[in-house]
Amino acid sequence: MMLKRLLLSIGFFTVCLAAGQLIQSEQSIPIDNRFYKVSNDGQLITAWKGPWACVFDEKENLLWEVKRDDESIHDGYWSYSWFNDQIGVKNSGDCYFESERCDTQDLIRQANQHGLCQVTGWRLPTQQEVEAILQTQDKPQQAMLSTDYFRHIKAGDYWTQDAEQPLEGHYRHLDKGAIAVDFYQGRFHTLPYRNAAFVMLVTSELPNSIKEANAQ
């Protein structure tokens, strides 16, 4: 009976996903129906299963990196200075996977080389893209995200791609920096490129499993 019930649940999920909807099974936890879990091999998985490496935002048609706690290149504890090969500061963050210290370009290069979730095009998000996934929380000390999907979010700043922004206050002498967000406060501010901040990558390229579902 349990196997039959599981197969029926998966079948219903597949049909509704093709129609652009998400089924909330009695066996699943409450979820925001715009998000879908994606495995590292690019497959959509049901809301109550894991592990997952990415989150698909159906509303914005974007795929987000999910941070981990495994000392891989996607570990949520690693930090990065802001650098894009033309502007910024190299190697002023902390990670294990580079011979020198880390910058945002290092993580982007690694994610694309490894084909996270079977796609490339990984990059820093824009401020507008980050604003689109922020949500109000009724629980204290919780990130302003759908935490059933976005895991291992740290209390601290996360880089966006919005650079060449004027710095103010005691950073003014450094002239320009990039915009960062604190997910626990939902606030954006400009930091010097040299600062070490966290990163959560995004891409507009989608795995074949999502493309096929959207085509139906």
TORGU-531513 format. One record per residue: residue number from 0; chain; x, y, z of N, C-alpha, C, CB in turn. Coordinates in steps of 0.1 Angstrom, whole numbers, plus 5000, padded with zeros to 4 digits. Glycine has a CB too. Example, Ala and Ser with C-alpha at 12.3 -4.5 7.8 and 13.67 -1.06 7.14 Angstrom:
REM residues 2
- 0,A,5132,4943,5078,5123,4955,5078,5132,4967,5078,5113,4955,5090
- 1,A,5128,4978,5071,5137,4989,5071,5129,5000,5079,5141,4994,5057
REM end
This chain:
REM residues 216
- 0,A,5008,4988,5000,5000,5000,5000,5009,5013,5000,4991,5000,5012
- 1,A,5019,5013,5008,5028,5024,5009,5035,5027,4995,5039,5023,5019
- 2,A,5039,5017,4988,5046,5018,4975,5035,5024,4965,5052,5005,4971
- 3,A,5023,5018,4966,5013,5023,4956,5010,5037,4959,5000,5014,4958
- 4,A,5009,5041,4972,5006,5055,4975,5017,5064,4970,5004,5056,4990
- 5,A,5030,5060,4972,5041,5068,4968,5041,5070,4953,5054,5061,4972
- 6,A,5039,5059,4945,5038,5060,4931,5027,5069,4926,5037,5046,4924
- 7,A,5016,5068,4932,5005,5077,4929,5008,5092,4931,4992,5074,4936
- 8,A,5015,5094,4943,5020,5108,4946,5029,5113,4935,5026,5108,4960
- 9,A,5039,5105,4931,5049,5109,4921,5042,5112,4908,5060,5099,4920
- 10,A,5032,5103,4904,5025,5105,4892,5017,5118,4891,5016,5093,4890
- 11,A,5010,5121,4902,5002,5133,4903,5012,5145,4902,4994,5134,4916
- 12,A,5023,5144,4909,5033,5155,4909,5037,5158,4895,5045,5152,4918
- 13,A,5041,5148,4887,5046,5150,4873,5035,5156,4864,5050,5136,4867
- 14,A,5023,5152,4865,5012,5158,4857,5010,5172,4861,4999,5150,4859
- 15,A,5010,5176,4873,5007,5189,4877,5019,5198,4874,5004,5190,4892
- 16,A,5031,5193,4875,5043,5201,4872,5042,5205,4857,5056,5193,4875
- 17,A,5039,5196,4848,5038,5199,4834,5028,5210,4832,5034,5187,4826
- 18,A,5018,5212,4840,5008,5222,4839,5012,5235,4847,4994,5218,4845
- 19,A,5024,5235,4852,5029,5247,4859,5024,5248,4873,5026,5259,4851
- 20,A,5019,5237,4880,5014,5238,4893,5022,5228,4902,4999,5234,4893
- 21,A,5021,5230,4915,5028,5221,4925,5018,5215,4934,5039,5229,4932
- 22,A,5018,5202,4935,5009,5195,4944,5014,5195,4958,5006,5181,4940
- 23,A,5006,5199,4968,5009,5198,4982,5003,5185,4987,5004,5211,4990
- 24,A,5011,5175,4988,5007,5162,4994,5005,5163,5009,5016,5151,4990
- 25,A,4997,5155,5015,4996,5154,5029,5008,5150,5036,4984,5145,5033
- 26,A,5017,5143,5028,5030,5138,5033,5041,5149,5032,5034,5126,5026
- 27,A,5038,5160,5025,5048,5170,5023,5047,5181,5034,5048,5176,5009
- 28,A,5057,5190,5035,5056,5201,5044,5050,5213,5036,5070,5204,5049
- 29,A,5045,5223,5043,5039,5234,5036,5050,5241,5028,5033,5244,5046
- 30,A,5047,5246,5016,5057,5251,5007,5051,5263,4999,5062,5241,4997
- 31,A,5060,5271,4994,5057,5282,4985,5056,5276,4971,5067,5294,4986
- 32,A,5045,5277,4965,5042,5269,4952,5050,5274,4940,5028,5268,4949
- 33,A,5059,5284,4942,5066,5289,4930,5080,5282,4929,5069,5304,4931
- 34,A,5084,5275,4940,5098,5269,4940,5097,5254,4938,5104,5272,4953
- 35,A,5108,5248,4932,5109,5234,4929,5124,5230,4932,5105,5230,4915
- 36,A,5125,5219,4938,5139,5213,4941,5144,5207,4928,5138,5203,4953
- 37,A,5157,5208,4926,5164,5202,4915,5177,5195,4920,5168,5213,4904
- 38,A,5178,5183,4916,5190,5175,4920,5202,5180,4912,5188,5160,4918
- 39,A,5214,5175,4917,5227,5179,4910,5228,5174,4896,5238,5175,4918
- 40,A,5220,5163,4893,5220,5158,4879,5209,5165,4871,5219,5143,4879
- 41,A,5203,5175,4876,5194,5183,4868,5179,5178,4868,5198,5184,4854
- 42,A,5176,5169,4877,5162,5164,4877,5154,5170,4888,5163,5148,4880
- 43,A,5141,5173,4884,5132,5178,4894,5128,5167,4904,5119,5183,4887
- 44,A,5127,5171,4917,5124,5161,4927,5112,5167,4935,5136,5157,4936
- 45,A,5105,5158,4941,5093,5162,4949,5097,5170,4961,5085,5150,4953
- 46,A,5088,5178,4966,5090,5188,4977,5096,5182,4989,5078,5196,4979
- 47,A,5092,5170,4993,5096,5164,5005,5108,5155,5004,5084,5155,5011
- 48,A,5115,5155,4992,5127,5147,4991,5139,5155,4990,5125,5138,4978
- 49,A,5150,5148,4990,5164,5154,4989,5174,5143,4986,5167,5162,5002
- 50,A,5187,5147,4985,5192,5160,4986,5189,5168,4973,5207,5160,4989
- 51,A,5190,5181,4973,5188,5190,4962,5200,5200,4961,5175,5197,4961
- 52,A,5204,5203,4949,5215,5212,4947,5211,5226,4942,5225,5206,4938
- 53,A,5199,5227,4937,5194,5240,4931,5180,5241,4934,5197,5240,4916
- 54,A,5175,5253,4932,5160,5257,4934,5156,5264,4921,5158,5265,4947
- 55,A,5145,5259,4915,5139,5265,4903,5128,5275,4908,5134,5255,4893
- 56,A,5129,5287,4904,5119,5297,4907,5110,5299,4895,5125,5311,4911
- 57,A,5098,5292,4895,5090,5292,4883,5085,5306,4880,5078,5283,4886
- 58,A,5083,5315,4890,5078,5328,4887,5087,5337,4880,5074,5335,4901
- 59,A,5100,5336,4883,5110,5344,4877,5118,5336,4866,5120,5349,4887
- 60,A,5116,5323,4865,5122,5315,4855,5138,5315,4857,5119,5319,4841
- 61,A,5142,5313,4869,5156,5313,4873,5159,5301,4881,5160,5326,4880
- 62,A,5172,5297,4880,5177,5286,4888,5187,5291,4898,5183,5275,4879
- 63,A,5185,5288,4911,5194,5293,4921,5203,5282,4927,5186,5299,4933
- 64,A,5215,5285,4930,5224,5276,4937,5219,5274,4952,5238,5282,4937
- 65,A,5219,5262,4957,5216,5259,4971,5230,5257,4978,5207,5247,4972
- 66,A,5231,5264,4989,5244,5263,4997,5243,5250,5005,5246,5275,5006
- 67,A,5255,5245,5008,5257,5232,5015,5265,5234,5028,5263,5222,5005
- 68,A,5267,5222,5035,5275,5222,5047,5284,5209,5045,5267,5222,5060
- 69,A,5292,5209,5035,5300,5197,5032,5314,5200,5027,5293,5189,5021
- 70,A,5318,5212,5029,5332,5217,5024,5334,5215,5009,5342,5209,5032
- 71,A,5324,5214,5002,5325,5214,4987,5326,5229,4983,5313,5208,4980
- 72,A,5327,5231,4969,5328,5245,4965,5316,5253,4967,5331,5245,4950
- 73,A,5305,5246,4970,5292,5253,4973,5289,5254,4988,5281,5245,4966
- 74,A,5299,5251,4996,5297,5252,5011,5293,5267,5015,5309,5248,5018
- 75,A,5283,5268,5023,5277,5281,5027,5287,5290,5035,5265,5279,5034
- 76,A,5297,5284,5041,5306,5291,5049,5317,5299,5042,5313,5282,5059
- 77,A,5319,5295,5029,5330,5302,5021,5326,5316,5018,5333,5294,5008
- 78,A,5336,5325,5018,5333,5339,5016,5343,5344,5004,5336,5348,5028
- 79,A,5339,5355,4998,5346,5359,4986,5346,5375,4985,5338,5354,4973
- 80,A,5357,5380,4980,5358,5394,4976,5351,5395,4963,5373,5399,4976
- 81,A,5347,5407,4959,5340,5409,4946,5350,5412,4935,5330,5421,4947
- 82,A,5350,5403,4924,5359,5405,4913,5353,5399,4901,5373,5398,4916
- 83,A,5354,5405,4889,5348,5400,4877,5358,5400,4865,5336,5408,4873
- 84,A,5371,5400,4868,5382,5400,4858,5385,5414,4852,5378,5391,4846
- 85,A,5376,5423,4855,5379,5437,4850,5380,5447,4862,5368,5441,4840
- 86,A,5370,5446,4871,5370,5455,4883,5369,5446,4895,5359,5465,4882
- 87,A,5372,5452,4907,5371,5445,4919,5384,5442,4925,5363,5433,4917
- 88,A,5384,5433,4935,5396,5429,4943,5397,5414,4943,5396,5435,4957
- 89,A,5409,5409,4938,5411,5394,4938,5413,5389,4952,5422,5391,4928
- 90,A,5409,5376,4953,5414,5367,4964,5415,5374,4978,5428,5363,4960
- 91,A,5403,5379,4982,5403,5384,4996,5392,5378,5004,5401,5399,4996
- 92,A,5387,5366,5000,5377,5359,5008,5384,5346,5013,5365,5355,4999
- 93,A,5376,5337,5019,5382,5325,5024,5374,5313,5019,5381,5325,5040
- 94,A,5382,5303,5013,5377,5290,5009,5388,5280,5008,5369,5292,4995
- 95,A,5385,5268,5006,5396,5258,5005,5400,5254,4991,5391,5245,5013
- 96,A,5391,5257,4981,5393,5251,4968,5402,5258,4959,5379,5249,4962
- 97,A,5408,5269,4963,5417,5277,4955,5431,5277,4962,5412,5292,4952
- 98,A,5441,5277,4955,5455,5278,4961,5457,5291,4968,5465,5276,4950
- 99,A,5451,5302,4963,5451,5314,4970,5437,5317,4976,5455,5326,4961
- 100,A,5435,5328,4982,5422,5331,4988,5412,5333,4977,5423,5343,4997
- 101,A,5399,5335,4980,5388,5334,4970,5382,5347,4966,5378,5325,4974
- 102,A,5377,5348,4954,5369,5359,4949,5357,5354,4942,5377,5369,4941
- 103,A,5347,5362,4939,5335,5358,4933,5337,5351,4919,5325,5369,4931
- 104,A,5347,5355,4912,5350,5349,4899,5354,5335,4900,5360,5357,4891
- 105,A,5361,5332,4911,5365,5318,4914,5353,5308,4915,5374,5317,4927
- 106,A,5343,5312,4923,5332,5304,4925,5324,5303,4912,5323,5309,4936
- 107,A,5322,5314,4904,5315,5313,4892,5322,5304,4882,5314,5327,4886
- 108,A,5335,5305,4881,5343,5296,4872,5341,5281,4876,5357,5300,4872
- 109,A,5342,5278,4889,5341,5265,4894,5327,5259,4891,5344,5264,4908
- 110,A,5317,5267,4894,5303,5262,4892,5300,5259,4877,5293,5273,4897
- 111,A,5305,5267,4868,5303,5265,4854,5312,5253,4849,5307,5278,4846
- 112,A,5324,5252,4854,5332,5241,4850,5326,5227,4854,5346,5242,4856
- 113,A,5320,5227,4866,5314,5215,4871,5300,5213,4866,5314,5215,4886
- 114,A,5294,5223,4860,5281,5222,4855,5270,5219,4866,5280,5211,4844
- 115,A,5270,5227,4876,5261,5226,4887,5247,5224,4881,5262,5238,4896
- 116,A,5240,5213,4886,5226,5210,4881,5225,5209,4866,5217,5221,4886
- 117,A,5237,5205,4860,5237,5202,4845,5235,5214,4837,5227,5192,4842
- 118,A,5238,5226,4842,5237,5238,4834,5250,5247,4837,5224,5246,4837
- 119,A,5251,5257,4828,5262,5267,4830,5255,5281,4830,5273,5266,4818
- 120,A,5263,5291,4828,5257,5304,4829,5255,5309,4843,5244,5305,4822
- 121,A,5262,5303,4852,5261,5307,4866,5268,5321,4868,5267,5297,4876
- 122,A,5262,5329,4876,5266,5343,4878,5261,5348,4891,5262,5352,4866
- 123,A,5265,5360,4895,5260,5367,4906,5246,5372,4902,5269,5379,4911
- 124,A,5237,5373,4912,5223,5378,4909,5223,5393,4909,5213,5373,4919
- 125,A,5213,5399,4903,5211,5413,4904,5203,5416,4917,5203,5419,4891
- 126,A,5203,5429,4921,5196,5433,4932,5181,5430,4930,5197,5448,4936
- 127,A,5176,5432,4918,5162,5430,4915,5159,5415,4916,5159,5435,4900
- 128,A,5168,5406,4911,5165,5392,4912,5165,5387,4927,5176,5384,4905
- 129,A,5173,5393,4935,5173,5390,4949,5160,5395,4956,5185,5396,4957
- 130,A,5156,5407,4953,5144,5412,4958,5132,5403,4955,5141,5426,4953
- 131,A,5132,5397,4944,5121,5389,4940,5119,5376,4948,5122,5385,4925
- 132,A,5129,5372,4955,5128,5359,4963,5127,5362,4978,5139,5350,4961
- 133,A,5128,5375,4982,5127,5379,4996,5112,5377,5001,5132,5393,4999
- 134,A,5110,5373,5013,5097,5372,5018,5097,5374,5033,5091,5358,5015
- 135,A,5086,5379,5038,5085,5382,5052,5084,5369,5060,5072,5390,5055
- 136,A,5091,5369,5072,5091,5358,5080,5084,5361,5093,5106,5353,5083
- 137,A,5076,5351,5098,5070,5353,5111,5078,5347,5123,5056,5347,5111
- 138,A,5090,5341,5119,5098,5335,5130,5110,5344,5131,5102,5321,5126
- 139,A,5114,5346,5144,5127,5354,5146,5139,5347,5142,5127,5359,5161
- 140,A,5150,5354,5139,5163,5348,5136,5162,5338,5124,5168,5341,5148
- 141,A,5154,5342,5114,5153,5333,5102,5155,5342,5090,5140,5326,5102
- 142,A,5162,5336,5080,5165,5343,5068,5151,5346,5061,5174,5335,5058
- 143,A,5151,5358,5054,5138,5362,5047,5138,5355,5033,5138,5377,5046
- 144,A,5138,5342,5034,5137,5334,5022,5128,5322,5025,5151,5329,5017
- 145,A,5124,5315,5014,5117,5302,5016,5127,5292,5021,5110,5297,5003
- 146,A,5129,5291,5034,5140,5283,5040,5137,5268,5039,5141,5286,5055
- 147,A,5126,5263,5034,5124,5249,5031,5132,5246,5018,5109,5246,5029
- 148,A,5136,5256,5011,5143,5254,4998,5157,5259,4998,5135,5260,4987
- 149,A,5159,5271,5003,5172,5278,5004,5178,5275,5017,5170,5293,5002
- 150,A,5188,5266,5017,5194,5261,5030,5208,5268,5032,5196,5246,5029
- 151,A,5212,5267,5045,5225,5271,5049,5228,5285,5046,5236,5262,5043
- 152,A,5218,5294,5048,5220,5308,5046,5225,5314,5059,5206,5315,5042
- 153,A,5236,5321,5058,5243,5327,5069,5239,5341,5072,5258,5326,5067
- 154,A,5240,5345,5085,5238,5359,5089,5250,5367,5084,5236,5360,5104
- 155,A,5248,5375,5074,5259,5383,5069,5255,5388,5055,5272,5375,5068
- 156,A,5265,5394,5048,5262,5400,5035,5264,5390,5024,5271,5412,5033
- 157,A,5256,5391,5013,5257,5383,5001,5258,5392,4989,5245,5373,4999
- 158,A,5268,5390,4981,5271,5399,4969,5259,5398,4959,5284,5395,4963
- 159,A,5257,5409,4952,5249,5410,4940,5259,5413,4929,5237,5420,4940
- 160,A,5255,5413,4916,5264,5417,4905,5264,5432,4903,5260,5410,4892
- 161,A,5256,5440,4910,5255,5454,4908,5267,5461,4914,5242,5460,4914
- 162,A,5276,5465,4905,5289,5471,4909,5290,5485,4905,5301,5463,4903
- 163,A,5302,5491,4908,5305,5505,4905,5295,5515,4911,5305,5507,4890
- 164,A,5291,5511,4924,5282,5519,4932,5291,5528,4941,5272,5510,4940
- 165,A,5287,5540,4943,5295,5549,4952,5294,5545,4966,5290,5564,4951
- 166,A,5305,5545,4973,5306,5541,4987,5304,5554,4996,5320,5535,4990
- 167,A,5299,5551,5007,5296,5563,5017,5302,5560,5030,5281,5565,5018
- 168,A,5302,5570,5038,5307,5569,5052,5321,5566,5053,5299,5558,5059
- 169,A,5325,5557,5062,5340,5554,5064,5346,5546,5052,5342,5547,5077
- 170,A,5338,5542,5042,5343,5535,5030,5345,5545,5019,5334,5524,5026
- 171,A,5341,5558,5021,5341,5567,5010,5354,5569,5003,5336,5581,5015
- 172,A,5365,5567,5010,5378,5569,5004,5382,5558,4994,5389,5570,5015
- 173,A,5374,5547,4994,5376,5536,4985,5368,5538,4972,5373,5523,4991
- 174,A,5360,5549,4971,5354,5553,4959,5341,5544,4956,5363,5553,4948
- 175,A,5343,5532,4950,5332,5524,4946,5333,5510,4951,5332,5525,4930
- 176,A,5321,5504,4950,5320,5490,4954,5308,5483,4948,5319,5488,4970
- 177,A,5303,5472,4954,5291,5465,4948,5281,5464,4959,5296,5451,4943
- 178,A,5268,5462,4955,5257,5461,4964,5256,5446,4969,5244,5464,4956
- 179,A,5254,5445,4982,5252,5433,4989,5239,5433,4997,5264,5430,4999
- 180,A,5234,5421,5000,5221,5420,5008,5224,5412,5020,5210,5413,4999
- 181,A,5217,5416,5031,5217,5408,5043,5203,5401,5043,5219,5417,5056
- 182,A,5203,5387,5041,5190,5380,5040,5183,5380,5053,5193,5366,5036
- 183,A,5189,5382,5065,5182,5382,5077,5175,5395,5080,5192,5378,5089
- 184,A,5180,5406,5074,5173,5419,5076,5166,5423,5063,5184,5429,5080
- 185,A,5169,5417,5052,5163,5421,5039,5168,5435,5035,5148,5421,5041
- 186,A,5180,5439,5039,5185,5452,5035,5197,5451,5025,5190,5459,5048
- 187,A,5197,5461,5017,5208,5462,5007,5217,5474,5010,5202,5463,4992
- 188,A,5230,5472,5008,5239,5483,5010,5251,5480,5002,5243,5484,5025
- 189,A,5259,5491,5000,5271,5490,4992,5284,5487,5000,5273,5502,4983
- 190,A,5291,5477,4996,5304,5473,5003,5316,5475,4994,5303,5459,5008
- 191,A,5328,5477,4999,5340,5477,4991,5342,5464,4985,5352,5482,5000
- 192,A,5348,5464,4973,5351,5451,4966,5360,5442,4975,5358,5454,4953
- 193,A,5368,5448,4983,5378,5440,4991,5371,5432,5002,5388,5449,4997
- 194,A,5359,5435,5006,5352,5429,5017,5349,5414,5014,5340,5436,5021
- 195,A,5350,5406,5024,5347,5391,5022,5332,5390,5025,5355,5382,5031
- 196,A,5324,5385,5016,5310,5383,5017,5306,5370,5012,5302,5395,5011
- 197,A,5294,5365,5015,5289,5352,5010,5284,5354,4996,5278,5346,5019
- 198,A,5281,5343,4989,5276,5343,4975,5265,5332,4973,5287,5341,4965
- 199,A,5254,5335,4967,5245,5325,4962,5242,5328,4947,5231,5326,4970
- 200,A,5247,5319,4939,5247,5321,4924,5233,5319,4918,5257,5312,4917
- 201,A,5231,5324,4906,5219,5322,4899,5222,5320,4884,5209,5334,4901
- 202,A,5213,5314,4876,5214,5313,4862,5201,5313,4856,5222,5300,4858
- 203,A,5200,5318,4843,5187,5318,4836,5187,5305,4827,5186,5331,4827
- 204,A,5198,5298,4826,5198,5285,4819,5191,5274,4827,5213,5281,4815
- 205,A,5183,5266,4821,5176,5256,4828,5179,5242,4824,5161,5259,4827
- 206,A,5178,5232,4833,5180,5218,4829,5170,5213,4820,5181,5209,4842
- 207,A,5173,5203,4812,5164,5197,4803,5151,5193,4809,5170,5186,4795
- 208,A,5151,5188,4821,5139,5183,4828,5129,5194,4829,5142,5177,4842
- 209,A,5133,5207,4832,5124,5218,4833,5120,5223,4820,5131,5230,4841
- 210,A,5129,5223,4810,5125,5227,4796,5115,5218,4791,5138,5227,4787
- 211,A,5116,5205,4793,5106,5195,4788,5093,5197,4795,5112,5181,4790
- 212,A,5093,5200,4808,5080,5202,4815,5073,5214,4810,5083,5203,4830
- 213,A,5081,5225,4807,5075,5237,4803,5070,5236,4789,5086,5248,4803
- 214,A,5076,5227,4781,5071,5226,4767,5058,5218,4765,5082,5218,4759
- 215,A,5054,5211,4776,5042,5203,4775,5030,5211,4777,5042,5192,4786
REM end
